[in-house]
Amino acid sequence: MSDILSAKITRYWHILDGKTGKPADKHINSVTIVTKQGKLGDALSTALFVMGVDEAINYWKQNKDENDAFEMILITDDKKIYITENLVDSFTLQDKYKDYHIVVVTL
């Protein structure tokens, strides 16, 4: 087998960590933001992706009562879905994701 075929494949994406200059790697696969302001949602989805789960949850808790409040869903590479409490009733998990664990984020 050639070296090219046996080489480890590393995937990179367009969201960079400003501290390292490298692709953000906080074990988050997806960030969904629900807010009334589209620009805010776009900025938050990128920022929270870079922050990682713990910092993202703390940021949500600190900004919960602000004028620019938002809700979020974080999906991690260890098959966990973190969803803020106000989205739980409108969230349905498809059967193909039944092995994911849902964690409800509350204040």
N, CA, C and O atoms as a Tinker XYZ file with bonds, in Angstrom:
   428  protein
     1  N      0.855000   -1.183000    0.000000    73     2
     2  CA     0.000000    0.000000    0.000000    64     1     3
     3  C      0.891000    1.233000    0.000000    63     2     4     5
     4  O      1.903000    1.281000    0.699000    81     3
     5  N      0.516000    2.205000   -0.771000    73     3     6
     6  CA     1.337000    3.413000   -0.846000    64     5     7
     7  C      1.202000    4.243000    0.419000    63     6     8     9
     8  O      0.225000    4.125000    1.158000    81     7
     9  N      2.207000    5.089000    0.654000    73     7    10
    10  CA     2.183000    5.962000    1.828000    64     9    11
    11  C      0.991000    6.904000    1.805000    63    10    12    13
    12  O      0.446000    7.260000    2.850000    81    11
    13  N      0.597000    7.301000    0.619000    73    11    14
    14  CA    -0.524000    8.237000    0.494000    64    13    15
    15  C     -1.811000    7.585000    0.994000    63    14    16    17
    16  O     -2.593000    8.229000    1.692000    81    15
    17  N     -2.038000    6.339000    0.654000    73    15    18
    18  CA    -3.260000    5.666000    1.069000    64    17    19
    19  C     -3.263000    5.305000    2.549000    63    18    20    21
    20  O     -4.333000    5.215000    3.151000    81    19
    21  N     -2.117000    5.101000    3.139000    73    19    22
    22  CA    -2.063000    4.731000    4.547000    64    21    23
    23  C     -1.888000    5.926000    5.477000    63    22    24    25
    24  O     -1.874000    5.761000    6.697000    81    23
    25  N     -1.757000    7.112000    4.925000    73    23    26
    26  CA    -1.558000    8.315000    5.742000    64    25    27
    27  C     -2.843000    8.662000    6.492000    63    26    28    29
    28  O     -3.946000    8.426000    5.998000    81    27
    29  N     -2.689000    9.218000    7.671000    73    27    30
    30  CA    -3.837000    9.666000    8.456000    64    29    31
    31  C     -4.429000   10.902000    7.808000    63    30    32    33
    32  O     -3.704000   11.814000    7.413000    81    31
    33  N     -5.732000   10.930000    7.702000    73    31    34
    34  CA    -6.419000   12.073000    7.101000    64    33    35
    35  C     -6.856000   13.008000    8.216000    63    34    36    37
    36  O     -7.517000   12.591000    9.168000    81    35
    37  N     -6.482000   14.270000    8.092000    73    35    38
    38  CA    -6.880000   15.299000    9.043000    64    37    39
    39  C     -7.815000   16.261000    8.331000    63    38    40    41
    40  O     -7.489000   16.791000    7.269000    81    39
    41  N     -8.975000   16.480000    8.925000    73    39    42
    42  CA    -9.944000   17.415000    8.333000    64    41    43
    43  C     -9.812000   18.777000    9.000000    63    42    44    45
    44  O     -9.666000   18.875000   10.218000    81    43
    45  N     -9.864000   19.804000    8.201000    73    43    46
    46  CA    -9.820000   21.173000    8.698000    64    45    47
    47  C    -11.081000   21.896000    8.243000    63    46    48    49
    48  O    -11.666000   21.539000    7.220000    81    47
    49  N    -11.496000   22.890000    8.982000    73    47    50
    50  CA   -12.674000   23.655000    8.612000    64    49    51
    51  C    -12.375000   25.130000    8.741000    63    50    52    53
    52  O    -11.285000   25.527000    9.156000    81    51
    53  N    -13.344000   25.929000    8.384000    73    51    54
    54  CA   -13.137000   27.368000    8.240000    64    53    55
    55  C    -13.268000   28.162000    9.534000    63    54    56    57
    56  O    -13.020000   29.368000    9.522000    81    55
    57  N    -13.645000   27.542000   10.645000    73    55    58
    58  CA   -13.781000   28.283000   11.889000    64    57    59
    59  C    -12.459000   28.197000   12.640000    63    58    60    61
    60  O    -12.051000   27.128000   13.093000    81    59
    61  N    -11.804000   29.339000   12.759000    73    59    62
    62  CA   -10.484000   29.379000   13.377000    64    61    63
    63  C    -10.548000   29.878000   14.809000    63    62    64    65
    64  O    -11.374000   30.726000   15.147000    81    63
    65  N     -9.682000   29.351000   15.635000    73    63    66
    66  CA    -9.535000   29.803000   17.011000    64    65    67
    67  C     -8.602000   31.006000   16.993000    63    66    68    69
    68  O     -7.440000   30.883000   16.604000    81    67
    69  N     -9.093000   32.157000   17.408000    73    67    70
    70  CA    -8.302000   33.384000   17.376000    64    69    71
    71  C     -7.059000   33.331000   18.244000    63    70    72    73
    72  O     -6.100000   34.060000   17.991000    81    71
    73  N     -7.056000   32.484000   19.262000    73    71    74
    74  CA    -5.899000   32.363000   20.151000    64    73    75
    75  C     -4.767000   31.562000   19.519000    63    74    76    77
    76  O     -3.592000   31.845000   19.754000    81    75
    77  N     -5.129000   30.555000   18.711000    73    75    78
    78  CA    -4.105000   29.673000   18.132000    64    77    79
    79  C     -3.883000   29.897000   16.642000    63    78    80    81
    80  O     -2.831000   29.546000   16.108000    81    79
    81  N     -4.868000   30.478000   15.975000    73    79    82
    82  CA    -4.782000   30.650000   14.523000    64    81    83
    83  C     -5.050000   29.359000   13.765000    63    82    84    85
    84  O     -4.936000   29.318000   12.540000    81    83
    85  N     -5.405000   28.313000   14.487000    73    83    86
    86  CA    -5.681000   27.005000   13.884000    64    85    87
    87  C     -7.182000   26.744000   13.911000    63    86    88    89
    88  O     -7.917000   27.429000   14.623000    81    87
    89  N     -7.646000   25.757000   13.140000    73    87    90
    90  CA    -9.071000   25.427000   13.199000    64    89    91
    91  C     -9.505000   25.108000   14.631000    63    90    92    93
    92  O     -8.809000   24.401000   15.359000    81    91
    93  N    -10.650000   25.635000   15.016000    73    91    94
    94  CA   -11.181000   25.409000   16.358000    64    93    95
    95  C    -11.432000   23.926000   16.558000    63    94    96    97
    96  O    -12.007000   23.263000   15.695000    81    95
    97  N    -11.004000   23.413000   17.686000    73    95    98
    98  CA   -11.182000   21.995000   17.959000    64    97    99
    99  C    -11.569000   21.814000   19.422000    63    98   100   101
   100  O    -10.756000   21.403000   20.250000    81    99
   101  N    -12.827000   22.129000   19.721000    73    99   102
   102  CA   -13.343000   22.006000   21.091000    64   101   103
   103  C    -14.348000   20.871000   21.185000    63   102   104   105
   104  O    -15.169000   20.843000   22.102000    81   103
   105  N    -14.292000   19.936000   20.248000    73   103   106
   106  CA   -15.128000   18.740000   20.231000    64   105   107
   107  C    -16.607000   19.048000   20.035000    63   106   108   109
   108  O    -17.473000   18.296000   20.482000    81   107
   109  N    -16.884000   20.151000   19.369000    73   107   110
   110  CA   -18.254000   20.501000   18.988000    64   109   111
   111  C    -18.389000   20.278000   17.491000    63   110   112   113
   112  O    -17.550000   20.721000   16.706000    81   111
   113  N    -19.457000   19.585000   17.106000    73   111   114
   114  CA   -19.715000   19.354000   15.684000    64   113   115
   115  C    -20.675000   20.374000   15.092000    63   114   116   117
   116  O    -20.618000   20.669000   13.898000    81   115
   117  N    -21.557000   20.912000   15.929000    73   115   118
   118  CA   -22.577000   21.815000   15.415000    64   117   119
   119  C    -23.055000   22.760000   16.513000    63   118   120   121
   120  O    -23.174000   22.375000   17.676000    81   119
   121  N    -23.325000   23.994000   16.124000    73   119   122
   122  CA   -23.928000   24.993000   17.014000    64   121   123
   123  C    -25.112000   25.604000   16.287000    63   122   124   125
   124  O    -24.978000   26.091000   15.165000    81   123
   125  N    -26.269000   25.576000   16.929000    73   123   126
   126  CA   -27.466000   26.225000   16.388000    64   125   127
   127  C    -27.896000   27.289000   17.377000    63   126   128   129
   128  O    -28.021000   27.024000   18.573000    81   127
   129  N    -28.120000   28.488000   16.880000    73   127   130
   130  CA   -28.558000   29.613000   17.714000    64   129   131
   131  C    -29.949000   30.034000   17.263000    63   130   132   133
   132  O    -30.221000   30.157000   16.068000    81   131
   133  N    -30.824000   30.252000   18.240000    73   131   134
   134  CA   -32.167000   30.758000   17.963000    64   133   135
   135  C    -32.258000   32.128000   18.608000    63   134   136   137
   136  O    -32.141000   32.264000   19.826000    81   135
   137  N    -32.472000   33.151000   17.769000    73   135   138
   138  CA   -32.566000   34.525000   18.243000    64   137   139
   139  C    -33.386000   35.322000   17.235000    63   138   140   141
   140  O    -33.583000   34.890000   16.099000    81   139
   141  N    -33.854000   36.471000   17.655000    73   139   142
   142  CA   -34.622000   37.338000   16.759000    64   141   143
   143  C    -33.723000   38.110000   15.805000    63   142   144   145
   144  O    -34.197000   38.664000   14.814000    81   143
   145  N    -32.439000   38.147000   16.097000    73   143   146
   146  CA   -31.500000   38.937000   15.297000    64   145   147
   147  C    -30.543000   38.014000   14.531000    63   146   148   149
   148  O    -29.704000   37.343000   15.131000    81   147
   149  N    -30.676000   37.990000   13.220000    73   147   150
   150  CA   -29.868000   37.105000   12.390000    64   149   151
   151  C    -28.369000   37.313000   12.522000    63   150   152   153
   152  O    -27.613000   36.346000   12.619000    81   151
   153  N    -27.933000   38.564000   12.525000    73   151   154
   154  CA   -26.494000   38.842000   12.648000    64   153   155
   155  C    -25.946000   38.348000   13.980000    63   154   156   157
   156  O    -24.835000   37.821000   14.047000    81   155
   157  N    -26.726000   38.521000   15.032000    73   155   158
   158  CA   -26.310000   38.052000   16.347000    64   157   159
   159  C    -26.172000   36.529000   16.339000    63   158   160   161
   160  O    -25.198000   35.987000   16.861000    81   159
   161  N    -27.135000   35.852000   15.755000    73   159   162
   162  CA   -27.090000   34.398000   15.682000    64   161   163
   163  C    -25.880000   33.895000   14.925000    63   162   164   165
   164  O    -25.245000   32.924000   15.335000    81   163
   165  N    -25.561000   34.546000   13.832000    73   163   166
   166  CA   -24.392000   34.157000   13.041000    64   165   167
   167  C    -23.112000   34.342000   13.844000    63   166   168   169
   168  O    -22.259000   33.455000   13.871000    81   167
   169  N    -22.978000   35.476000   14.488000    73   167   170
   170  CA   -21.772000   35.746000   15.285000    64   169   171
   171  C    -21.664000   34.790000   16.470000    63   170   172   173
   172  O    -20.584000   34.278000   16.765000    81   171
   173  N    -22.784000   34.553000   17.146000    73   171   174
   174  CA   -22.761000   33.673000   18.314000    64   173   175
   175  C    -22.438000   32.233000   17.938000    63   174   176   177
   176  O    -21.714000   31.553000   18.666000    81   175
   177  N    -22.961000   31.762000   16.822000    73   175   178
   178  CA   -22.702000   30.371000   16.452000    64   177   179
   179  C    -21.207000   30.138000   16.260000    63   178   180   181
   180  O    -20.683000   29.100000   16.665000    81   179
   181  N    -20.528000   31.085000   15.652000    73   179   182
   182  CA   -19.080000   30.952000   15.456000    64   181   183
   183  C    -18.340000   31.096000   16.785000    63   182   184   185
   184  O    -17.450000   30.302000   17.091000    81   183
   185  N    -18.700000   32.095000   17.565000    73   183   186
   186  CA   -18.008000   32.332000   18.840000    64   185   187
   187  C    -18.174000   31.157000   19.799000    63   186   188   189
   188  O    -17.209000   30.742000   20.440000    81   187
   189  N    -19.380000   30.623000   19.901000    73   187   190
   190  CA   -19.621000   29.521000   20.826000    64   189   191
   191  C    -18.950000   28.240000   20.350000    63   190   192   193
   192  O    -18.529000   27.424000   21.170000    81   191
   193  N    -18.845000   28.055000   19.054000    73   191   194
   194  CA   -18.122000   26.900000   18.499000    64   193   195
   195  C    -16.670000   26.936000   18.961000    63   194   196   197
   196  O    -16.102000   25.910000   19.337000    81   195
   197  N    -16.082000   28.114000   18.930000    73   195   198
   198  CA   -14.683000   28.279000   19.339000    64   197   199
   199  C    -14.541000   28.147000   20.860000    63   198   200   201
   200  O    -13.539000   27.616000   21.338000    81   199
   201  N    -15.519000   28.617000   21.615000    73   199   202
   202  CA   -15.455000   28.572000   23.082000    64   201   203
   203  C    -15.445000   27.149000   23.630000    63   202   204   205
   204  O    -14.729000   26.858000   24.589000    81   203
   205  N    -16.217000   26.281000   23.041000    73   203   206
   206  CA   -16.391000   24.946000   23.595000    64   205   207
   207  C    -17.621000   24.893000   24.481000    63   206   208   209
   208  O    -18.210000   25.925000   24.803000    81   207
   209  N    -18.008000   23.690000   24.873000    73   207   210
   210  CA   -19.270000   23.475000   25.581000    64   209   211
   211  C    -19.362000   24.252000   26.892000    63   210   212   213
   212  O    -20.318000   25.001000   27.094000    81   211
   213  N    -18.407000   24.091000   27.766000    73   211   214
   214  CA   -18.501000   24.725000   29.086000    64   213   215
   215  C    -18.563000   26.243000   29.002000    63   214   216   217
   216  O    -19.392000   26.868000   29.663000    81   215
   217  N    -17.703000   26.831000   28.206000    73   215   218
   218  CA   -17.716000   28.297000   28.064000    64   217   219
   219  C    -18.978000   28.770000   27.374000    63   218   220   221
   220  O    -19.511000   29.823000   27.724000    81   219
   221  N    -19.470000   28.014000   26.398000    73   219   222
   222  CA   -20.700000   28.390000   25.688000    64   221   223
   223  C    -21.886000   28.391000   26.644000    63   222   224   225
   224  O    -22.708000   29.307000   26.618000    81   223
   225  N    -21.975000   27.368000   27.485000    73   223   226
   226  CA   -23.065000   27.298000   28.468000    64   225   227
   227  C    -22.964000   28.451000   29.460000    63   226   228   229
   228  O    -23.977000   29.067000   29.791000    81   227
   229  N    -21.780000   28.745000   29.930000    73   227   230
   230  CA   -21.603000   29.884000   30.850000    64   229   231
   231  C    -21.983000   31.191000   30.179000    63   230   232   233
   232  O    -22.609000   32.047000   30.804000    81   231
   233  N    -21.615000   31.358000   28.918000    73   231   234
   234  CA   -21.970000   32.581000   28.193000    64   233   235
   235  C    -23.487000   32.705000   28.086000    63   234   236   237
   236  O    -24.035000   33.787000   28.295000    81   235
   237  N    -24.167000   31.606000   27.761000    73   235   238
   238  CA   -25.626000   31.626000   27.669000    64   237   239
   239  C    -26.237000   32.029000   29.005000    63   238   240   241
   240  O    -27.140000   32.864000   29.054000    81   239
   241  N    -25.745000   31.436000   30.083000    73   239   242
   242  CA   -26.284000   31.740000   31.413000    64   241   243
   243  C    -26.067000   33.207000   31.787000    63   242   244   245
   244  O    -26.945000   33.830000   32.384000    81   243
   245  N    -24.920000   33.751000   31.445000    73   243   246
   246  CA   -24.609000   35.143000   31.773000    64   245   247
   247  C    -25.427000   36.128000   30.954000    63   246   248   249
   248  O    -25.639000   37.261000   31.386000    81   247
   249  N    -25.884000   35.720000   29.790000    73   247   250
   250  CA   -26.598000   36.628000   28.887000    64   249   251
   251  C    -28.068000   36.278000   28.730000    63   250   252   253
   252  O    -28.730000   36.805000   27.836000    81   251
   253  N    -28.587000   35.414000   29.567000    73   251   254
   254  CA   -29.965000   34.930000   29.454000    64   253   255
   255  C    -31.004000   36.031000   29.542000    63   254   256   257
   256  O    -32.017000   35.978000   28.845000    81   255
   257  N    -30.775000   37.017000   30.376000    73   255   258
   258  CA   -31.782000   38.052000   30.583000    64   257   259
   259  C    -31.490000   39.356000   29.844000    63   258   260   261
   260  O    -32.142000   40.371000   30.089000    81   259
   261  N    -30.536000   39.328000   28.964000    73   259   262
   262  CA   -30.189000   40.528000   28.198000    64   261   263
   263  C    -31.209000   40.769000   27.088000    63   262   264   265
   264  O    -32.008000   39.888000   26.771000    81   263
   265  N    -31.181000   41.954000   26.503000    73   263   266
   266  CA   -32.065000   42.276000   25.380000    64   265   267
   267  C    -31.795000   41.373000   24.187000    63   266   268   269
   268  O    -32.698000   41.076000   23.405000    81   267
   269  N    -30.557000   40.942000   24.054000    73   267   270
   270  CA   -30.175000   40.088000   22.928000    64   269   271
   271  C    -30.118000   38.619000   23.351000    63   270   272   273
   272  O    -29.228000   37.885000   22.923000    81   271
   273  N    -31.062000   38.188000   24.188000    73   271   274
   274  CA   -31.080000   36.811000   24.672000    64   273   275
   275  C    -31.194000   35.846000   23.489000    63   274   276   277
   276  O    -31.721000   36.189000   22.430000    81   275
   277  N    -30.691000   34.646000   23.700000    73   275   278
   278  CA   -30.712000   33.641000   22.644000    64   277   279
   279  C    -30.859000   32.263000   23.267000    63   278   280   281
   280  O    -30.652000   32.085000   24.467000    81   279
   281  N    -31.216000   31.302000   22.448000    73   279   282
   282  CA   -31.266000   29.898000   22.837000    64   281   283
   283  C    -30.257000   29.168000   21.953000    63   282   284   285
   284  O    -29.862000   29.675000   20.904000    81   283
   285  N    -29.843000   27.974000   22.383000    73   283   286
   286  CA   -28.818000   27.278000   21.604000    64   285   287
   287  C    -28.942000   25.768000   21.701000    63   286   288   289
   288  O    -29.509000   25.219000   22.646000    81   287
   289  N    -28.389000   25.124000   20.685000    73   287   290
   290  CA   -28.223000   23.679000   20.648000    64   289   291
   291  C    -26.776000   23.415000   20.263000    63   290   292   293
   292  O    -26.300000   23.912000   19.242000    81   291
   293  N    -26.077000   22.636000   21.077000    73   291   294
   294  CA   -24.695000   22.252000   20.799000    64   293   295
   295  C    -24.659000   20.742000   20.617000    63   294   296   297
   296  O    -25.193000   20.007000   21.448000    81   295
   297  N    -24.045000   20.278000   19.556000    73   295   298
   298  CA   -23.885000   18.845000   19.329000    64   297   299
   299  C    -22.398000   18.538000   19.354000    63   298   300   301
   300  O    -21.616000   19.136000   18.614000    81   299
   301  N    -22.015000   17.605000   20.209000    73   299   302
   302  CA   -20.601000   17.297000   20.407000    64   301   303
   303  C    -20.205000   15.994000   19.709000    63   302   304   305
   304  O    -21.054000   15.200000   19.305000    81   303
   305  N    -18.901000   15.803000   19.582000    73   303   306
   306  CA   -18.426000   14.603000   18.901000    64   305   307
   307  C    -18.522000   13.344000   19.766000    63   306   308   309
   308  O    -18.257000   12.244000   19.282000    81   307
   309  N    -18.898000   13.493000   21.037000    73   307   310
   310  CA   -19.129000   12.317000   21.873000    64   309   311
   311  C    -20.624000   12.009000   21.999000    63   310   312   313
   312  O    -21.064000   11.380000   22.961000    81   311
   313  N    -21.391000   12.464000   21.011000    73   311   314
   314  CA   -22.820000   12.161000   20.856000    64   313   315
   315  C    -23.683000   12.704000   21.987000    63   314   316   317
   316  O    -24.560000   12.014000   22.506000    81   315
   317  N    -23.420000   13.947000   22.357000    73   315   318
   318  CA   -24.269000   14.643000   23.325000    64   317   319
   319  C    -24.883000   15.853000   22.634000    63   318   320   321
   320  O    -24.253000   16.506000   21.802000    81   319
   321  N    -26.109000   16.130000   22.996000    73   319   322
   322  CA   -26.813000   17.310000   22.491000    64   321   323
   323  C    -27.177000   18.165000   23.686000    63   322   324   325
   324  O    -27.981000   17.764000   24.527000    81   323
   325  N    -26.581000   19.345000   23.759000    73   323   326
   326  CA   -26.879000   20.297000   24.818000    64   325   327
   327  C    -27.905000   21.272000   24.264000    63   326   328   329
   328  O    -27.661000   21.930000   23.252000    81   327
   329  N    -29.050000   21.365000   24.927000    73   327   330
   330  CA   -30.127000   22.216000   24.435000    64   329   331
   331  C    -30.645000   23.078000   25.581000    63   330   332   333
   332  O    -30.903000   22.576000   26.675000    81   331
   333  N    -30.796000   24.375000   25.326000    73   331   334
   334  CA   -31.269000   25.266000   26.379000    64   333   335
   335  C    -32.749000   25.004000   26.664000    63   334   336   337
   336  O    -33.520000   24.616000   25.786000    81   335
   337  N    -33.106000   25.229000   27.913000    73   335   338
   338  CA   -34.408000   24.821000   28.427000    64   337   339
   339  C    -35.614000   25.318000   27.636000    63   338   340   341
   340  O    -36.628000   24.622000   27.580000    81   339
   341  N    -35.537000   26.479000   27.035000    73   339   342
   342  CA   -36.693000   27.021000   26.311000    64   341   343
   343  C    -36.899000   26.400000   24.934000    63   342   344   345
   344  O    -37.899000   26.685000   24.274000    81   343
   345  N    -35.976000   25.561000   24.496000    73   343   346
   346  CA   -36.131000   24.887000   23.200000    64   345   347
   347  C    -36.590000   23.438000   23.332000    63   346   348   349
   348  O    -36.975000   22.816000   22.342000    81   347
   349  N    -36.553000   22.912000   24.518000    73   347   350
   350  CA   -36.826000   21.482000   24.720000    64   349   351
   351  C    -38.179000   21.065000   24.159000    63   350   352   353
   352  O    -38.273000   20.032000   23.496000    81   351
   353  N    -39.221000   21.839000   24.408000    73   351   354
   354  CA   -40.568000   21.458000   23.966000    64   353   355
   355  C    -40.743000   21.494000   22.455000    63   354   356   357
   356  O    -41.661000   20.866000   21.929000    81   355
   357  N    -39.887000   22.210000   21.753000    73   355   358
   358  CA   -40.012000   22.288000   20.296000    64   357   359
   359  C    -38.930000   21.476000   19.572000    63   358   360   361
   360  O    -38.739000   21.623000   18.365000    81   359
   361  N    -38.233000   20.628000   20.314000    73   359   362
   362  CA   -37.134000   19.841000   19.757000    64   361   363
   363  C    -37.530000   18.377000   19.669000    63   362   364   365
   364  O    -38.020000   17.796000   20.637000    81   363
   365  N    -37.314000   17.781000   18.492000    73   363   366
   366  CA   -37.580000   16.362000   18.295000    64   365   367
   367  C    -36.332000   15.721000   17.717000    63   366   368   369
   368  O    -35.772000   16.193000   16.727000    81   367
   369  N    -35.914000   14.662000   18.337000    73   367   370
   370  CA   -34.731000   13.939000   17.884000    64   369   371
   371  C    -35.160000   12.858000   16.902000    63   370   372   373
   372  O    -36.030000   12.044000   17.211000    81   371
   373  N    -34.554000   12.848000   15.726000    73   371   374
   374  CA   -34.869000   11.825000   14.732000    64   373   375
   375  C    -34.325000   10.475000   15.168000    63   374   376   377
   376  O    -33.344000   10.406000   15.909000    81   375
   377  N    -34.957000    9.408000   14.714000    73   375   378
   378  CA   -34.576000    8.049000   15.098000    64   377   379
   379  C    -33.111000    7.730000   14.820000    63   378   380   381
   380  O    -32.487000    6.993000   15.583000    81   379
   381  N    -32.559000    8.270000   13.745000    73   379   382
   382  CA   -31.174000    7.935000   13.417000    64   381   383
   383  C    -30.177000    8.498000   14.434000    63   382   384   385
   384  O    -29.003000    8.131000   14.414000    81   383
   385  N    -30.633000    9.380000   15.317000    73   383   386
   386  CA   -29.774000    9.937000   16.361000    64   385   387
   387  C    -30.157000    9.409000   17.749000    63   386   388   389
   388  O    -29.822000   10.029000   18.758000    81   387
   389  N    -30.852000    8.276000   17.805000    73   387   390
   390  CA   -31.344000    7.757000   19.083000    64   389   391
   391  C    -30.237000    7.401000   20.071000    63   390   392   393
   392  O    -30.491000    7.275000   21.269000    81   391
   393  N    -29.006000    7.238000   19.574000    73   391   394
   394  CA   -27.902000    6.922000   20.476000    64   393   395
   395  C    -27.235000    8.177000   21.054000    63   394   396   397
   396  O    -26.250000    8.075000   21.784000    81   395
   397  N    -27.772000    9.358000   20.727000    73   395   398
   398  CA   -27.273000   10.618000   21.298000    64   397   399
   399  C    -27.937000   10.858000   22.646000    63   398   400   401
   400  O    -29.094000   10.491000   22.850000    81   399
   401  N    -27.213000   11.465000   23.549000    73   399   402
   402  CA   -27.723000   11.790000   24.883000    64   401   403
   403  C    -28.074000   13.271000   24.936000    63   402   404   405
   404  O    -27.237000   14.118000   24.624000    81   403
   405  N    -29.301000   13.588000   25.327000    73   403   406
   406  CA   -29.736000   14.978000   25.420000    64   405   407
   407  C    -29.486000   15.508000   26.822000    63   406   408   409
   408  O    -29.869000   14.888000   27.813000    81   407
   409  N    -28.834000   16.675000   26.890000    73   407   410
   410  CA   -28.555000   17.360000   28.149000    64   409   411
   411  C    -29.271000   18.701000   28.095000    63   410   412   413
   412  O    -28.968000   19.534000   27.241000    81   411
   413  N    -30.219000   18.915000   29.003000    73   411   414
   414  CA   -30.957000   20.174000   29.047000    64   413   415
   415  C    -30.177000   21.172000   29.890000    63   414   416   417
   416  O    -29.841000   20.906000   31.044000    81   415
   417  N    -29.895000   22.323000   29.294000    73   415   418
   418  CA   -29.123000   23.375000   29.969000    64   417   419
   419  C    -30.126000   24.323000   30.631000    63   418   420   421
   420  O    -30.989000   24.902000   29.970000    81   419
   421  N    -29.992000   24.464000   31.936000    73   419   422
   422  CA   -30.880000   25.340000   32.696000    64   421   423
   423  C    -30.053000   26.364000   33.474000    63   422   424   425
   424  O    -28.838000   26.234000   33.615000    81   423
   425  N    -30.746000   27.376000   33.968000    73   423   426
   426  CA   -30.071000   28.365000   34.801000    64   425   427
   427  C    -29.814000   27.735000   36.129000    63   426   428
   428  O    -29.249000   28.374000   37.017000    81   427
